[in-house]
Amino acid sequence: MALAALTDKVAVECAIAEFDTLGRAAFLAKYGFGPARSYFVLFRGGRYDSKAIAGAAHGYQHPDQGPLVSAGFRGGETTVAEKLRPPVTWAFCANPKRYRVSEAVRHLELDYWAVERSDVRAGDRAAIWQTRDSRGNRGVVAFAHVLGDPEPRTDEDNPFWTNSADGQERCYRVPVSYVVPKRLPLWAGDTEVGAFLKSLSVARSQGGSLFKVTAEQWSHLTELASYPEVSIVEIEVREQLRHRTSARGGQGFGLSSSERKAVEEHAMGIALRHLELEWDVVTDVSRHRSYDLLCQRASEELRVEVKGTASAGRQVVLTRNEVEAAQEPGYALFIVSQIDLDRSAPHAPVASGGTARLFSPWTPPEGALQPLVYACDIDNDDGVAVSVHPGREEV
């Protein structure tokens, strides 16, 4: 067991809720930790012992392994504090002469941003800044949600590098998912909005690609752009559903990461074999497009979204980008349902069988789309302040 296995924010919140229910002394006694000396988790006005929260959260995320005990930690409170640190807001800077960022943010479901050995971590957010282009425009073209911690890798499959050699560089990168509100881009200039953009540190940069954004700047920037926070919620909910392992069945819901990968690869294999019989060229573009397969024949093209599921396939989950892509002509849906999973080797599940159906052309009926989450604005002035921790032992 290791602290690195703790990746689920919901698990941390469950541990905090248990802390509130039991009280500090009982919580520390239950998990075998002493009081924190220097580092605490700050959450909704409360202060929580960092190592004890991390240990308990590990048990919530990995019930088969259980909570981490004090002796199971490698490193001290500083390591735990870094793991549990609150999200940070950034500006990621791209030069359009090297990377066609305005196109990338509108087409990529997942992008890998070079961060070197910076402090960028999963859960952080970023404004995507484009430096001056051929028309003289520079400013914010998108927002991004960081989905994972930095890891060394290349970006050679990304088609938006102007020089493909730049994508072949192996460096520390983080996976990000983009959100492009309708009010973007926002350009720096002589207007009131433009003057605010020019006040950001990224606008004064003479080099570099990562810049801090203060909480006040982030709040004003997202207000100017009408940044849809619900999009971030949708991303988080989708990631939680993908990694939840409590129930079986459904399109990825309840499947472990290895099981989900086996199902997806099996469905892609079936779709490829079928479509190659009908089309001259079938290309897997899933890593850099909002659909999976591009089929070509003379002047014809067909964009195909592939969905694999262990269920009966009566419902599929679509991302925002997938719904938007399906509105354009030349889009098809390929579903492989009732896929069998052999779990006899827990870390190497094998997918087989299934029933395949091709819907071509296909556009999702508007009445059939169901929201997974809602965002509700709250007026704090309407509420009554309540003491959260009456009688709690002082730290």
Backbone torsions as a table, in degrees:
resi	resn	phi	psi	omega
1	MET	NA	141.9	-177.7
2	ALA	-148.1	153.6	179.9
3	LEU	-62.0	-28.8	-179.1
4	ALA	-60.2	-22.2	-179.0
5	ALA	-77.1	-8.1	178.8
6	LEU	-86.2	107.4	-175.9
7	THR	-131.3	-6.1	-171.4
8	ASP	-100.5	115.2	179.4
9	LYS	-61.8	-35.2	-179.9
10	VAL	-62.4	-37.4	178.7
11	ALA	-63.1	-39.9	177.8
12	VAL	-64.1	-42.2	179.3
13	GLU	-65.8	-33.2	176.1
14	CYS	-65.3	-40.4	178.4
15	ALA	-65.0	-40.0	178.2
16	ILE	-64.3	-40.3	178.4
17	ALA	-62.9	-38.8	177.6
18	GLU	-67.1	-38.9	175.7
19	PHE	-56.2	-46.8	-179.9
20	ASP	-63.3	-37.9	-177.8
21	THR	-70.5	-45.5	-175.3
22	LEU	-82.3	-29.1	-169.6
23	GLY	90.3	158.6	-172.2
24	ARG	-61.4	-50.4	-174.2
25	ALA	-61.1	-46.4	-178.3
26	ALA	-67.8	-37.9	179.9
27	PHE	-64.0	-47.1	179.8
28	LEU	-63.4	-39.2	179.6
29	ALA	-66.1	-40.2	-178.5
30	LYS	-61.1	-41.1	-174.7
31	TYR	-99.6	0.7	172.9
32	GLY	75.4	33.7	179.4
33	PHE	-113.4	149.5	171.1
34	GLY	-87.2	170.3	179.7
35	PRO	-62.8	144.9	175.7
36	ALA	-67.5	147.6	-179.2
37	ARG	-103.3	-38.2	-173.3
38	SER	-129.6	-33.3	-170.7
39	TYR	-114.9	133.5	-178.3
40	PHE	-135.6	154.4	171.5
41	VAL	-89.3	123.9	177.1
42	LEU	-100.6	120.0	-174.7
43	PHE	-146.0	117.3	176.3
44	ARG	48.3	47.2	176.0
45	GLY	86.0	-7.8	179.8
46	GLY	-100.4	161.8	178.7
47	ARG	-127.6	125.8	-169.8
48	TYR	-129.1	142.5	179.6
49	ASP	-63.8	118.7	-167.2
50	SER	-63.7	-48.0	-175.4
51	LYS	-67.7	-38.2	179.1
52	ALA	-65.8	-40.3	178.6
53	ILE	-64.5	-43.8	179.7
54	ALA	-63.5	-42.1	179.7
55	GLY	-62.6	-45.3	179.2
56	ALA	-67.3	-40.2	-179.3
57	ALA	-62.4	-35.3	177.0
58	HIS	-58.1	-39.8	178.6
59	GLY	-67.4	-34.1	177.5
60	TYR	-69.4	-40.7	-179.2
61	GLN	-75.6	-34.1	-176.6
62	HIS	-126.0	73.2	-176.8
63	PRO	-60.7	-24.2	179.0
64	ASP	-72.7	-24.3	179.6
65	GLN	-99.1	-27.4	178.5
66	GLY	85.3	177.0	-178.9
67	PRO	-69.9	155.9	173.5
68	LEU	-81.4	136.1	175.2
69	VAL	-94.4	167.4	-174.5
70	SER	-55.9	-39.8	-178.0
71	ALA	-70.2	-14.1	-176.7
72	GLY	-84.5	-3.2	-178.2
73	PHE	-86.8	134.3	170.8
74	ARG	-99.7	118.2	-175.2
75	GLY	96.8	168.8	-175.7
76	GLY	-102.1	-153.5	-175.7
77	GLU	-63.7	-30.0	-179.7
78	THR	-64.0	-37.3	178.7
79	THR	-64.8	-43.9	179.8
80	VAL	-67.0	-41.8	-179.5
81	ALA	-60.6	-39.1	178.1
82	GLU	-64.3	-40.3	-179.6
83	LYS	-64.3	-37.5	-174.4
84	LEU	-99.7	10.1	-175.3
85	ARG	-61.1	148.3	179.0
86	PRO	-67.7	158.9	179.6
87	PRO	-60.5	147.1	178.3
88	VAL	-113.9	146.1	178.1
89	THR	-103.4	139.0	-173.7
90	TRP	-132.6	168.9	162.9
91	ALA	-119.8	122.6	176.3
92	PHE	-99.4	127.8	-171.8
93	CYS	-108.5	133.0	179.7
94	ALA	-132.2	139.2	176.5
95	ASN	-93.3	117.9	-177.5
96	PRO	-64.4	-16.2	176.6
97	LYS	-73.1	-23.1	178.7
98	ARG	-103.3	-36.3	-174.4
99	TYR	-138.9	123.9	-176.7
100	ARG	-79.0	73.0	-170.2
101	VAL	-66.8	-34.6	-179.6
102	SER	-63.1	-30.9	175.5
103	GLU	-80.1	-41.3	-176.5
104	ALA	-59.5	-42.8	-175.4
105	VAL	-67.9	-19.2	-178.9
106	ARG	-98.1	-10.4	-176.2
107	HIS	-119.1	-26.0	-174.8
108	LEU	-88.3	128.1	170.9
109	GLU	-71.5	-36.2	-178.3
110	LEU	-141.2	131.7	177.9
111	ASP	-126.6	158.8	-179.8
112	TYR	-119.5	110.7	-172.7
113	TRP	-97.1	129.8	179.7
114	ALA	-70.9	123.5	-178.3
115	VAL	-126.9	-0.2	-177.1
116	GLU	52.3	-140.7	-179.1
117	ARG	-101.3	52.3	-177.8
118	SER	-87.4	-175.1	179.7
119	ASP	-92.0	9.8	179.2
120	VAL	-65.4	132.9	-177.8
121	ARG	-139.4	165.3	176.7
122	ALA	-55.4	137.2	-179.4
123	GLY	97.5	-15.7	177.1
124	ASP	-71.5	163.1	178.0
125	ARG	-125.8	157.0	-176.7
126	ALA	-147.5	146.1	166.2
127	ALA	-92.1	133.3	-179.3
128	ILE	-93.3	115.0	-175.0
129	TRP	-105.0	127.0	174.2
130	GLN	-99.5	128.0	175.1
131	THR	-73.1	177.1	-171.1
132	ARG	-56.9	128.0	178.8
133	ASP	-98.3	-170.5	-175.4
134	SER	-66.2	-19.7	178.0
135	ARG	-93.9	-0.5	179.9
136	GLY	88.3	7.9	-178.6
137	ASN	-88.8	139.2	172.3
138	ARG	-147.3	143.0	-178.3
139	GLY	159.6	-159.8	-175.0
140	VAL	-90.1	125.0	-178.1
141	VAL	-112.5	-10.7	-179.5
142	ALA	-170.9	171.4	168.3
143	PHE	-118.4	158.1	-178.0
144	ALA	-138.2	148.3	174.5
145	HIS	-113.7	123.8	-178.1
146	VAL	-81.0	120.6	-172.3
147	LEU	-97.3	-11.2	-177.6
148	GLY	-156.9	165.9	178.2
149	ASP	-77.6	162.6	-179.6
150	PRO	-62.1	141.8	173.0
151	GLU	-149.1	146.7	-178.2
152	PRO	-70.1	128.5	179.0
153	ARG	-167.7	166.7	174.7
154	THR	-97.5	177.2	176.8
155	ASP	-134.3	38.4	-169.7
156	GLU	-70.9	-18.5	179.4
157	ASP	-87.6	-0.1	-178.0
158	ASN	-80.5	120.3	-174.9
159	PRO	-82.2	-0.9	-172.6
160	PHE	-96.8	3.1	170.3
161	TRP	-74.0	132.9	177.7
162	THR	-71.8	-27.6	173.8
163	ASN	-122.5	112.8	-174.2
164	SER	-58.3	-23.8	-179.8
165	ALA	-63.6	-29.5	179.1
166	ASP	-64.0	-33.9	179.3
167	GLY	-75.8	-15.1	-179.0
168	GLN	-84.9	-8.1	179.3
169	GLU	-67.3	128.4	178.0
170	ARG	-91.1	117.9	-179.9
171	CYS	-153.6	177.0	179.0
172	TYR	-74.5	126.1	-179.6
173	ARG	-134.0	155.0	175.1
174	VAL	-119.1	143.0	175.2
175	PRO	-77.3	135.7	179.5
176	VAL	-132.0	152.5	173.2
177	SER	-118.7	133.5	-173.4
178	TYR	-94.0	152.1	169.9
179	VAL	-131.0	129.8	-178.5
180	VAL	-122.9	91.7	176.6
181	PRO	-60.9	157.3	-175.3
182	LYS	-65.0	-24.6	-178.6
183	ARG	-79.4	-6.8	177.8
184	LEU	-88.1	150.7	7.3
185	PRO	-80.3	157.3	170.4
186	LEU	-111.5	121.8	-175.5
187	TRP	-102.6	142.3	172.8
188	ALA	-69.4	142.8	-178.8
189	GLY	178.3	-152.6	-173.9
190	ASP	-92.7	-3.3	177.3
191	THR	-77.5	172.8	178.1
192	GLU	-62.3	-42.6	177.3
193	VAL	-64.5	-44.2	-179.7
194	GLY	-62.3	-35.0	178.3
195	ALA	-66.8	-38.6	177.0
196	PHE	-63.4	-43.2	179.7
197	LEU	-61.6	-37.9	-179.8
198	LYS	-69.2	-17.6	178.7
199	SER	-79.6	-12.7	180.0
200	LEU	-72.3	146.4	-178.2
201	SER	-60.8	-32.8	-179.1
202	VAL	-64.2	-29.1	-178.4
203	ALA	-72.7	-21.3	-178.2
204	ARG	-99.8	8.9	-175.1
205	SER	-69.5	141.4	172.2
206	GLN	-108.9	10.5	-178.2
207	GLY	162.6	165.2	-178.3
208	GLY	96.0	164.6	-175.6
209	SER	-131.4	-5.1	-177.6
210	LEU	-127.8	131.9	-178.6
211	PHE	-142.9	142.5	177.2
212	LYS	-75.1	146.7	173.7
213	VAL	-123.0	128.3	-178.4
214	THR	-71.7	163.2	179.7
215	ALA	-60.7	-39.9	-179.8
216	GLU	-67.0	-43.2	178.7
217	GLN	-63.1	-42.5	179.9
218	TRP	-62.3	-43.2	-179.5
219	SER	-61.6	-44.5	-179.7
220	HIS	-68.7	-39.8	-179.3
221	LEU	-63.9	-45.4	-179.3
222	THR	-69.0	-29.9	175.6
223	GLU	-67.3	-43.4	179.0
224	LEU	-61.2	-36.2	-175.3
225	ALA	-90.4	-3.3	-171.3
226	SER	51.4	50.3	-177.3
227	TYR	-62.8	119.3	-176.5
228	PRO	-79.3	91.5	-179.1
229	GLU	-55.2	-25.5	179.0
230	VAL	-58.6	-28.4	179.5
231	SER	-64.7	-37.6	177.0
232	ILE	-66.7	-40.6	177.9
233	VAL	-60.7	-42.9	179.1
234	GLU	-60.0	-41.5	179.1
235	ILE	-62.2	-46.4	-178.0
236	GLU	-64.6	-43.3	179.3
237	VAL	-62.5	-41.8	-179.4
238	ARG	-63.0	-41.7	179.5
239	GLU	-66.6	-38.3	179.0
240	GLN	-65.4	-41.5	179.5
241	LEU	-65.3	-38.1	-178.8
242	ARG	-65.0	-33.6	-173.6
243	HIS	-100.1	-0.8	-179.6
244	ARG	-76.3	139.5	-174.1
245	THR	-125.4	19.5	-173.9
246	SER	-81.9	-28.7	-176.7
247	ALA	-129.8	154.2	-178.5
248	ARG	-103.9	155.5	174.5
249	GLY	98.4	165.0	-179.6
250	GLY	90.7	169.4	-177.2
251	GLN	-79.6	81.6	-179.9
252	GLY	87.2	-24.7	-179.4
253	PHE	-67.4	122.3	177.6
254	GLY	88.6	-4.4	177.9
255	LEU	-91.3	143.9	173.2
256	SER	-71.2	168.5	-178.4
257	SER	-61.5	-38.5	-179.9
258	SER	-70.3	-37.0	178.0
259	GLU	-67.1	-42.8	-179.8
260	ARG	-62.5	-42.2	179.2
261	LYS	-62.0	-41.3	179.8
262	ALA	-63.6	-42.0	179.5
263	VAL	-64.4	-46.1	-178.2
264	GLU	-64.2	-44.3	-179.5
265	GLU	-66.0	-36.8	178.3
266	HIS	-64.8	-44.2	179.4
267	ALA	-64.5	-41.2	178.9
268	MET	-63.1	-39.8	179.2
269	GLY	-62.2	-43.6	179.1
270	ILE	-64.2	-44.9	-179.1
271	ALA	-62.2	-44.1	179.5
272	LEU	-59.4	-48.6	-177.3
273	ARG	-61.8	-39.0	-179.6
274	HIS	-70.2	-47.9	-174.2
275	LEU	-70.0	-28.8	178.1
276	GLU	-66.6	-18.1	175.7
277	LEU	-77.0	-22.1	-174.5
278	GLU	-107.1	-21.6	-173.8
279	TRP	-123.2	151.9	-178.4
280	ASP	-69.2	-42.6	-178.3
281	VAL	-133.1	129.7	175.1
282	VAL	-126.3	120.3	-174.8
283	THR	-118.4	133.9	174.8
284	ASP	-79.9	111.5	-178.7
285	VAL	-116.5	18.7	-171.2
286	SER	-62.9	-24.2	-176.2
287	ARG	-78.9	-18.8	-176.9
288	HIS	-137.7	17.5	173.9
289	ARG	-135.3	164.5	179.2
290	SER	-87.9	17.4	171.3
291	TYR	-139.8	176.6	-169.0
292	ASP	-102.0	-43.0	-174.0
293	LEU	-127.4	138.7	174.2
294	LEU	-112.1	117.3	-179.0
295	CYS	-103.4	134.5	-177.0
296	GLN	-133.6	141.5	177.7
297	ARG	-154.5	109.6	-174.8
298	ALA	53.7	-120.1	-178.6
299	SER	-93.4	2.3	-178.0
300	GLU	-91.8	147.6	174.7
301	GLU	-137.7	147.4	175.2
302	LEU	-136.9	126.0	177.1
303	ARG	-98.4	125.4	-171.7
304	VAL	-120.4	126.2	171.5
305	GLU	-96.1	127.5	-177.9
306	VAL	-107.4	129.5	177.9
307	LYS	-124.7	126.9	174.7
308	GLY	-112.2	139.9	-177.1
309	THR	-152.0	148.3	174.8
310	ALA	-86.8	-6.4	-179.9
311	SER	-88.1	-170.3	-179.8
312	ALA	-75.9	-8.2	175.8
313	GLY	77.3	25.8	179.3
314	ARG	-83.8	-7.5	178.6
315	GLN	-149.6	136.9	175.8
316	VAL	-124.2	157.3	178.4
317	VAL	-102.6	128.7	-179.2
318	LEU	-118.5	139.3	173.2
319	THR	-79.4	168.8	177.7
320	ARG	-58.1	-44.4	-179.1
321	ASN	-64.1	-36.8	179.3
322	GLU	-66.4	-39.8	178.0
323	VAL	-63.9	-43.6	-179.9
324	GLU	-65.4	-40.3	-179.9
325	ALA	-64.9	-33.2	-177.3
326	ALA	-72.8	-11.6	178.8
327	GLN	-77.7	-18.2	-178.6
328	GLU	-87.1	149.1	178.0
329	PRO	-60.5	155.7	176.5
330	GLY	81.6	34.3	-177.9
331	TYR	-120.4	140.1	-179.0
332	ALA	-137.3	157.4	178.5
333	LEU	-121.5	127.7	179.1
334	PHE	-117.3	115.4	-177.3
335	ILE	-114.5	128.5	170.5
336	VAL	-112.1	110.3	-175.1
337	SER	-110.6	171.7	178.0
338	GLN	53.0	40.4	177.9
339	ILE	-73.7	134.4	177.8
340	ASP	-86.8	141.0	178.0
341	LEU	-120.9	123.0	174.2
342	ASP	-94.0	110.2	-176.4
343	ARG	-103.0	20.3	-177.7
344	SER	-63.4	-29.2	172.7
345	ALA	-108.1	100.7	-170.0
346	PRO	-53.3	-36.2	-176.1
347	HIS	-96.0	1.9	179.1
348	ALA	-142.4	63.2	-179.9
349	PRO	-64.4	151.6	-178.4
350	VAL	-120.9	125.3	178.1
351	ALA	-97.2	142.3	179.3
352	SER	-153.6	167.7	174.7
353	GLY	66.3	-153.8	179.8
354	GLY	109.4	167.2	177.2
355	THR	-118.2	125.6	-175.1
356	ALA	-107.6	139.2	175.8
357	ARG	-138.1	137.4	177.4
358	LEU	-110.7	124.9	176.1
359	PHE	-109.2	105.7	-174.4
360	SER	-145.4	119.7	-3.8
361	PRO	-75.2	166.8	-179.2
362	TRP	-145.1	133.7	171.8
363	THR	-132.8	129.1	-178.9
364	PRO	-63.4	123.9	177.4
365	PRO	-60.4	133.0	-175.0
366	GLU	-57.5	-39.7	-178.2
367	GLY	-70.8	-13.8	-178.3
368	ALA	-92.8	-7.4	179.5
369	LEU	-82.5	126.2	-178.8
370	GLN	-117.7	127.9	178.7
371	PRO	-69.0	140.2	177.4
372	LEU	-85.7	-31.8	-177.4
373	VAL	-142.5	162.8	175.2
374	TYR	-127.9	148.0	171.4
375	ALA	-109.4	131.0	-177.2
376	CYS	-125.2	123.5	176.5
377	ASP	-74.4	135.8	-178.4
378	ILE	-116.1	130.8	174.7
379	ASP	-92.3	103.8	-176.2
380	ASN	-62.5	-22.4	-179.0
381	ASP	-68.8	-18.7	-179.8
382	ASP	-81.1	-14.3	-176.2
383	GLY	-91.5	164.6	177.4
384	VAL	-108.1	126.7	-178.7
385	ALA	-65.1	130.9	-178.0
386	VAL	-123.9	139.7	176.6
387	SER	-68.1	122.0	-173.1
388	VAL	-81.1	-40.4	-174.0
389	HIS	-127.2	65.2	-179.2
390	PRO	-63.9	130.8	175.0
391	GLY	76.5	7.8	-177.6
392	ARG	-67.0	141.4	177.1
393	GLU	-60.8	130.9	179.4
394	GLU	-72.7	146.1	178.5
395	VAL	-93.3	NA	NA
